[in-house]
Amino acid sequence: MSATRTTRRSERVLAVVNRDPLAAPHKLRTDALIAGGAGALSVVLALVTDDGRIPDAVGWVLLLAGAVPLVWRRSNPVVVLLTMIPVLMAYHGMDNAHSAPMPQTFIALYTVAVTGRPLRTLLTGGVVLGAMVSVVSAIDAHQGLELLRISGWIIAVLFFGVDVRFYRRYVASMVERAERAERTREEEARRRVTEERLRIARDLHDLLAHSITVIGVQTSVASHILTVDPERLDREAVARALDDIAGTCREARAELRTTLQVLRADSDESDGPLPGLVALPGLVRAAEAAGATVELSLRAPASGIAPATGAATYRIVQESLTNAVRHAGPGVRIRVAVEPESGSPALRVTVTDDGAGSGSGPGGPAQGSPEGGASGPGFGIVGMRERARSSGGTLAVGPLPGGGFEVAAVLPLPGPRGEERAAAAADTRETAR
């Protein structure tokens, strides 16, 4: 228990020492107590030192009056010192006990040193010391030499005040750096949370947009079969369409579970693997079930592919197929090509459609383009471009001259040049942020 009290007492003392004197609470009350203590100590010194020089009535008044300005020492330290100088010079001029005013003088000089710049402190100390020595020497040369001999105490007080000022500034800078580092950590944590939310939002957008679009097209096919000629109902086609819808729902549910797993803080399961090139045939089958004709050309690079690059490729192909089926409708012909870029360590992803389906076709404004179109603004191309940039790649989209639409992405692969491109892209994103 005593050790705890000692620790707390030490912490309070350090807090007082480290605290800026101008920002301390109850300044006026504390300084009034200090002024009273300095006046009392001066009275004691006047009675026990310098025999034969005990002040008279005027001397006592001047001695005590010299301590009064200390009440405002922290508010106006230089003004307080300048106010004390003529009072104490008159006191010394009457040849009273010359060592008695030292406590109040030391306190005033210390306050000037601890609150001001070193140059101001040295000039102030030189002026005060010179005035005191001059006045006392004019009265008594021996006392003047004695005062000059003990002037080392005055210089020591000034240097002590300067040291305390530097120490407090150092502590304040350390505290500021710690607070700035804490703010930086909090901002970094918020930034990471925001990025994770954006990533999850992109994943959910890609997943739900693709699945809902495919389900909508398959439902339209089943509805068409049921309503065009009810007398010649093709039950097999209807069953096949419903089976495709059920399969799409199962795939969407499984991928949704994997995507949302990161939000379960109490889950013991690890996050599922990121979708990659091996999952592209599943996207092709889903698009074909919606009525599109898809040609897939997949050639994996011999050097391997990073998980982030594989996930970006999967999402870009998924969004492109979704947009093609949504805008062009059933019957659209789509070509998907994923192959290494010739002449550079990169993977080229190209999704091209002819815009010749039964829908409005993407040959008009871009697929899901934020620039607008018949379906209004969307976030498909923005999301694909962000995915390409996240892995250090680029994305180009636009209509084809003969009709249709093309999405082309170039994503870096492992290797010196690929890593340089990814690092440059990361630096660009950090600068933009």
C-alpha positions as CSV (number, residue, x, y, z in Angstrom):
1,M,0.0,0.0,0.0
2,S,2.8,2.4,0.9
3,A,4.6,1.6,-2.4
4,T,1.4,2.5,-4.3
5,R,1.2,5.9,-2.4
6,T,4.8,6.6,-3.2
7,T,4.3,5.8,-6.8
8,R,1.2,8.1,-7.0
9,R,3.1,10.9,-5.2
10,S,6.0,10.6,-7.7
11,E,3.6,10.7,-10.6
12,R,2.0,13.9,-9.2
13,V,5.4,15.5,-8.7
14,L,6.4,14.6,-12.3
15,A,3.1,16.0,-13.6
16,V,3.8,19.3,-11.8
17,V,7.4,19.4,-13.1
18,N,6.4,18.5,-16.7
19,R,3.4,20.8,-16.8
20,D,3.6,24.1,-18.7
21,P,3.6,26.8,-16.0
22,L,1.4,29.1,-18.2
23,A,-1.2,26.3,-18.5
24,A,-1.2,25.2,-14.8
25,P,-4.6,25.5,-12.9
26,H,-5.1,28.0,-10.1
27,K,-2.1,30.1,-11.2
28,L,-3.1,33.2,-9.2
29,R,-3.8,31.4,-6.0
30,T,-0.6,29.3,-6.2
31,D,1.5,32.4,-7.0
32,A,0.0,34.3,-4.1
33,L,1.1,31.5,-1.8
34,I,4.6,31.5,-3.4
35,A,4.8,35.3,-3.0
36,G,3.8,35.0,0.7
37,G,6.4,32.3,1.3
38,A,9.1,34.4,-0.4
39,G,8.2,37.4,1.7
40,A,8.4,35.4,4.9
41,L,11.7,33.9,4.0
42,S,13.1,37.3,3.2
43,V,12.0,38.5,6.6
44,V,13.9,35.6,8.2
45,L,17.0,36.3,6.2
46,A,16.9,40.0,7.1
47,L,16.8,39.1,10.8
48,V,19.6,36.5,10.8
49,T,22.0,37.8,8.2
50,D,24.0,40.9,7.7
51,D,24.3,42.0,11.3
52,G,23.9,45.7,11.8
53,R,21.8,46.1,8.6
54,I,18.4,45.1,9.9
55,P,15.9,47.1,7.9
56,D,14.0,50.0,9.4
57,A,10.3,50.6,8.9
58,V,10.8,51.8,5.3
59,G,13.2,49.0,4.6
60,W,10.6,46.4,5.8
61,V,7.9,48.0,3.6
62,L,10.3,47.9,0.5
63,L,11.3,44.3,1.3
64,L,7.7,43.1,1.5
65,A,6.6,45.2,-1.4
66,G,9.3,43.5,-3.5
67,A,7.5,40.2,-3.0
68,V,4.0,41.4,-3.9
69,P,4.5,41.4,-7.8
70,L,5.3,37.7,-7.6
71,V,1.5,37.1,-7.4
72,W,1.4,37.8,-11.2
73,R,4.7,36.3,-12.0
74,R,3.4,33.7,-14.5
75,S,1.0,36.1,-16.3
76,N,3.7,38.8,-16.9
77,P,7.1,37.6,-15.8
78,V,9.1,40.4,-17.4
79,V,6.8,43.1,-16.2
80,V,6.9,41.7,-12.7
81,L,10.7,41.7,-12.7
82,L,10.9,45.2,-14.0
83,T,8.5,46.3,-11.3
84,M,10.6,44.6,-8.6
85,I,13.9,46.2,-9.8
86,P,13.3,49.8,-8.6
87,V,11.8,48.6,-5.4
88,L,14.7,46.4,-4.5
89,M,17.2,49.0,-5.8
90,A,15.7,51.5,-3.3
91,Y,15.9,48.8,-0.6
92,H,19.6,48.2,-1.3
93,G,20.2,51.9,-1.6
94,M,19.2,52.3,2.0
95,D,22.0,49.8,2.9
96,N,19.7,47.2,4.4
97,A,20.5,43.5,4.6
98,H,21.5,42.8,1.0
99,S,21.0,39.0,1.1
100,A,17.4,39.3,2.3
101,P,15.7,39.9,-1.1
102,M,17.4,37.0,-2.7
103,P,14.4,34.5,-2.5
104,Q,12.1,36.8,-4.4
105,T,14.8,37.8,-6.8
106,F,15.6,34.2,-7.6
107,I,11.9,33.3,-8.1
108,A,11.4,36.2,-10.5
109,L,14.5,35.4,-12.5
110,Y,13.6,31.7,-12.6
111,T,10.1,32.6,-13.9
112,V,11.6,34.7,-16.7
113,A,14.0,31.9,-17.6
114,V,11.4,29.1,-17.6
115,T,8.9,31.1,-19.7
116,G,11.0,32.9,-22.2
117,R,13.7,32.4,-24.8
118,P,17.4,31.9,-23.6
119,L,18.5,35.2,-25.2
120,R,15.9,37.1,-23.3
121,T,16.9,35.3,-20.2
122,L,20.6,36.1,-20.5
123,L,19.9,39.8,-21.3
124,T,17.5,40.1,-18.3
125,G,19.9,38.4,-16.0
126,G,22.8,40.6,-17.1
127,V,20.7,43.7,-16.6
128,V,19.5,42.7,-13.1
129,L,22.9,41.5,-12.0
130,G,24.6,44.7,-13.3
131,A,22.1,47.0,-11.6
132,M,22.3,45.2,-8.3
133,V,26.2,45.2,-8.3
134,S,26.3,48.8,-9.3
135,V,23.9,50.0,-6.6
136,V,25.5,48.0,-3.8
137,S,29.1,48.9,-4.9
138,A,28.2,52.6,-4.9
139,I,27.2,52.2,-1.2
140,D,29.7,49.8,0.0
141,A,32.5,48.4,-2.3
142,H,33.1,45.5,-0.1
143,Q,29.4,44.5,-0.2
144,G,29.5,45.0,-4.0
145,L,32.3,42.5,-4.3
146,E,30.6,40.1,-2.0
147,L,27.4,40.4,-4.2
148,L,29.5,39.8,-7.3
149,R,31.0,36.8,-5.7
150,I,27.7,35.2,-5.0
151,S,26.3,36.1,-8.4
152,G,27.0,32.6,-9.4
153,W,23.8,31.6,-7.7
154,I,21.9,34.1,-9.9
155,I,23.5,32.6,-13.0
156,A,22.7,29.1,-11.7
157,V,19.1,30.0,-11.2
158,L,18.9,31.3,-14.8
159,F,20.5,28.2,-16.3
160,F,18.2,26.0,-14.2
161,G,15.2,27.8,-15.5
162,V,16.4,27.4,-19.1
163,D,17.1,23.7,-18.5
164,V,13.6,23.2,-17.1
165,R,12.1,25.0,-20.1
166,F,14.0,22.8,-22.5
167,Y,13.0,19.7,-20.5
168,R,9.3,20.7,-20.6
169,R,9.4,21.3,-24.3
170,Y,11.0,18.0,-24.9
171,V,8.3,16.2,-22.8
172,A,5.6,18.2,-24.7
173,S,7.1,17.1,-28.0
174,M,7.2,13.5,-26.9
175,V,3.6,13.7,-25.8
176,E,2.6,15.3,-29.1
177,R,4.5,12.6,-31.1
178,A,2.7,9.9,-29.1
179,E,-0.7,11.5,-29.6
180,R,0.1,12.0,-33.3
181,A,1.2,8.3,-33.6
182,E,-2.0,7.3,-31.8
183,R,-4.1,9.4,-34.2
184,T,-2.2,7.9,-37.2
185,R,-2.9,4.4,-35.9
186,E,-6.6,5.2,-35.5
187,E,-6.7,6.8,-39.0
188,E,-5.0,3.7,-40.4
189,A,-7.4,1.4,-38.7
190,R,-10.4,3.5,-40.0
191,R,-8.8,3.4,-43.5
192,R,-8.4,-0.3,-43.4
193,V,-12.0,-0.8,-42.2
194,T,-13.2,1.4,-45.0
195,E,-11.2,-0.5,-47.6
196,E,-12.5,-3.8,-46.2
197,R,-16.1,-2.5,-46.4
198,L,-15.5,-1.4,-50.0
199,R,-14.0,-4.8,-50.9
200,I,-17.0,-6.6,-49.4
201,A,-19.4,-4.2,-51.1
202,R,-17.7,-4.9,-54.5
203,D,-17.8,-8.6,-53.9
204,L,-21.5,-8.5,-52.9
205,H,-22.3,-6.3,-55.9
206,D,-20.5,-8.7,-58.3
207,L,-22.0,-11.8,-56.8
208,L,-25.6,-10.5,-56.4
209,A,-25.7,-8.7,-59.8
210,H,-24.4,-11.8,-61.6
211,S,-26.7,-14.2,-59.8
212,I,-29.8,-12.1,-60.0
213,T,-29.3,-11.3,-63.6
214,V,-28.8,-14.9,-64.5
215,I,-31.9,-15.9,-62.5
216,G,-33.9,-13.1,-64.1
217,V,-33.0,-14.3,-67.6
218,Q,-33.7,-17.9,-66.8
219,T,-37.1,-17.0,-65.2
220,S,-37.9,-15.0,-68.4
221,V,-37.1,-18.1,-70.5
222,A,-39.4,-20.3,-68.3
223,S,-42.1,-17.7,-68.4
224,H,-41.8,-17.5,-72.2
225,I,-42.1,-21.3,-72.6
226,L,-45.2,-21.3,-70.4
227,T,-47.0,-18.5,-72.1
228,V,-46.2,-18.7,-75.8
229,D,-48.0,-22.0,-76.5
230,P,-49.6,-23.6,-73.5
231,E,-51.0,-26.4,-75.6
232,R,-47.6,-27.5,-76.6
233,L,-45.9,-27.1,-73.3
234,D,-42.2,-28.2,-73.2
235,R,-42.1,-29.6,-69.7
236,E,-38.5,-30.7,-70.2
237,A,-37.3,-27.2,-71.1
238,V,-39.2,-25.7,-68.2
239,A,-37.7,-28.2,-65.8
240,R,-34.3,-27.5,-67.2
241,A,-34.7,-23.8,-66.7
242,L,-35.9,-24.3,-63.1
243,D,-33.0,-26.6,-62.4
244,D,-30.6,-23.9,-63.7
245,I,-32.3,-21.4,-61.4
246,A,-31.9,-23.7,-58.4
247,G,-28.2,-24.3,-59.3
248,T,-27.5,-20.6,-59.6
249,C,-29.1,-20.0,-56.2
250,R,-27.0,-22.7,-54.6
251,E,-23.8,-21.3,-56.1
252,A,-24.8,-17.8,-55.0
253,R,-25.5,-19.0,-51.5
254,A,-22.2,-20.7,-51.2
255,E,-20.2,-17.7,-52.5
256,L,-22.2,-15.4,-50.3
257,R,-21.3,-17.5,-47.3
258,T,-17.7,-17.3,-48.2
259,T,-17.8,-13.5,-48.7
260,L,-19.6,-12.8,-45.5
261,Q,-17.4,-15.0,-43.4
262,V,-15.0,-12.1,-42.7
263,L,-17.8,-10.3,-40.9
264,R,-18.2,-13.1,-38.3
265,A,-15.8,-12.1,-35.5
266,D,-16.7,-15.2,-33.4
267,S,-16.3,-17.6,-36.3
268,D,-13.7,-20.3,-35.8
269,E,-13.6,-21.1,-39.5
270,S,-11.0,-19.5,-41.7
271,D,-11.9,-17.5,-44.7
272,G,-12.6,-19.5,-47.9
273,P,-10.2,-19.3,-50.8
274,L,-10.5,-16.4,-53.2
275,P,-12.1,-17.3,-56.6
276,G,-9.6,-17.6,-59.4
277,L,-9.0,-18.9,-62.9
278,V,-10.3,-22.4,-62.0
279,A,-13.8,-20.9,-61.3
280,L,-14.2,-19.3,-64.7
281,P,-15.8,-22.4,-66.3
282,G,-18.6,-22.1,-63.7
283,L,-19.2,-18.5,-64.8
284,V,-19.4,-19.6,-68.4
285,R,-21.9,-22.3,-67.6
286,A,-24.1,-19.9,-65.6
287,A,-24.1,-17.4,-68.6
288,E,-24.9,-20.2,-71.0
289,A,-27.8,-21.3,-68.8
290,A,-29.1,-17.8,-69.2
291,G,-29.2,-18.3,-73.0
292,A,-25.9,-16.7,-74.0
293,T,-23.3,-18.5,-76.2
294,V,-19.9,-18.2,-74.5
295,E,-16.5,-19.2,-75.9
296,L,-13.8,-19.5,-73.3
297,S,-10.1,-19.4,-74.1
298,L,-8.2,-20.0,-70.9
299,R,-4.4,-20.3,-70.9
300,A,-2.8,-20.1,-67.4
301,P,0.7,-18.5,-67.2
302,A,3.5,-20.9,-66.5
303,S,4.9,-18.6,-63.8
304,G,1.7,-18.9,-61.7
305,I,-0.6,-16.2,-60.6
306,A,-1.1,-14.3,-57.4
307,P,-4.4,-14.9,-55.5
308,A,-5.3,-11.2,-55.8
309,T,-4.8,-11.3,-59.5
310,G,-6.9,-14.4,-59.9
311,A,-9.7,-12.9,-57.8
312,A,-9.5,-9.7,-59.9
313,T,-9.7,-11.8,-63.1
314,Y,-12.7,-13.7,-61.8
315,R,-14.6,-10.6,-60.8
316,I,-13.9,-8.8,-64.1
317,V,-15.1,-11.7,-66.1
318,Q,-18.1,-12.2,-63.9
319,E,-19.1,-8.5,-64.2
320,S,-18.6,-8.5,-67.9
321,L,-20.7,-11.6,-68.5
322,T,-23.4,-10.1,-66.2
323,N,-23.5,-6.9,-68.2
324,A,-23.5,-8.7,-71.5
325,V,-26.4,-10.9,-70.6
326,R,-28.3,-8.0,-68.9
327,H,-28.0,-5.5,-71.8
328,A,-27.9,-7.8,-74.8
329,G,-30.2,-10.5,-73.5
330,P,-30.4,-14.2,-74.4
331,G,-28.7,-15.2,-77.6
332,V,-25.7,-12.9,-77.2
333,R,-22.4,-14.4,-78.3
334,I,-19.6,-13.7,-75.9
335,R,-15.9,-14.5,-76.2
336,V,-13.8,-14.7,-73.0
337,A,-10.0,-14.9,-73.5
338,V,-7.6,-15.1,-70.5
339,E,-4.0,-15.6,-71.5
340,P,-0.5,-14.2,-70.8
341,E,0.4,-10.9,-72.5
342,S,3.0,-11.2,-75.2
343,G,6.2,-9.4,-74.4
344,S,5.5,-8.6,-70.8
345,P,4.9,-10.5,-67.5
346,A,1.2,-9.7,-67.4
347,L,-2.1,-11.5,-67.9
348,R,-4.5,-10.1,-70.5
349,V,-8.3,-10.6,-69.8
350,T,-10.6,-9.8,-72.7
351,V,-14.4,-10.2,-72.7
352,T,-16.1,-9.3,-76.0
353,D,-19.8,-9.6,-77.0
354,D,-21.5,-9.0,-80.4
355,G,-24.5,-7.1,-78.9
356,A,-26.8,-9.2,-81.1
357,G,-29.0,-10.8,-78.4
358,S,-32.7,-10.3,-77.9
359,G,-32.2,-7.4,-75.5
360,S,-31.2,-3.8,-76.1
361,G,-27.6,-4.8,-76.5
362,P,-24.5,-3.2,-75.1
363,G,-23.5,-1.6,-78.3
364,G,-25.0,1.6,-77.1
365,P,-23.6,3.1,-73.9
366,A,-21.3,1.0,-71.9
367,Q,-22.3,-2.1,-69.9
368,G,-23.3,-0.9,-66.5
369,S,-21.3,2.2,-67.3
370,P,-21.5,5.2,-64.9
371,E,-21.6,7.3,-68.0
372,G,-25.2,6.4,-68.4
373,G,-27.3,4.4,-70.8
374,A,-30.8,3.0,-71.1
375,S,-30.5,1.4,-67.7
376,G,-29.2,4.5,-66.0
377,P,-25.9,4.9,-64.2
378,G,-24.3,2.0,-62.5
379,F,-21.0,0.9,-60.8
380,G,-20.0,-2.1,-62.9
381,I,-17.2,-0.5,-64.8
382,V,-16.0,1.5,-61.8
383,G,-15.8,-1.7,-59.8
384,M,-13.9,-3.5,-62.5
385,R,-11.5,-0.6,-62.9
386,E,-10.9,-0.6,-59.1
387,R,-10.2,-4.4,-59.1
388,A,-7.7,-4.0,-61.9
389,R,-5.9,-1.2,-60.1
390,S,-5.9,-3.1,-56.8
391,S,-3.6,-5.7,-58.4
392,G,-1.5,-3.1,-60.2
393,G,-3.2,-3.5,-63.6
394,T,-5.2,-1.4,-66.0
395,L,-8.7,-1.7,-67.6
396,A,-10.0,-0.5,-70.9
397,V,-13.7,-0.6,-71.9
398,G,-15.7,0.6,-74.9
399,P,-18.0,-0.3,-77.8
400,L,-16.6,-2.1,-80.9
401,P,-16.8,-0.5,-84.4
402,G,-19.0,-3.3,-85.8
403,G,-21.3,-3.4,-82.7
404,G,-21.0,-5.0,-79.4
405,F,-18.7,-4.2,-76.5
406,E,-15.3,-5.1,-75.2
407,V,-13.7,-5.2,-71.7
408,A,-9.9,-5.6,-71.7
409,A,-7.7,-5.8,-68.6
410,V,-4.0,-6.2,-68.2
411,L,-2.9,-7.5,-64.8
412,P,0.7,-7.9,-63.7
413,L,2.2,-11.4,-63.0
414,P,4.9,-12.4,-60.5
415,G,8.3,-11.2,-61.7
416,P,10.6,-8.2,-61.5
417,R,8.8,-6.1,-64.0
418,G,5.4,-7.2,-62.8
419,E,6.3,-6.4,-59.2
420,E,7.6,-3.0,-60.3
421,R,4.2,-2.3,-62.0
422,A,2.3,-3.4,-58.9
423,A,4.5,-1.3,-56.6
424,A,4.1,1.8,-58.9
425,A,0.3,1.3,-58.9
426,A,0.3,1.0,-55.1
427,D,2.4,4.2,-54.8
428,T,-0.1,5.9,-57.1
429,R,-3.1,4.8,-54.9
430,E,-1.4,5.9,-51.7
431,T,-0.6,9.3,-53.2
432,A,-4.2,9.7,-54.4
433,R,-5.4,8.7,-51.0
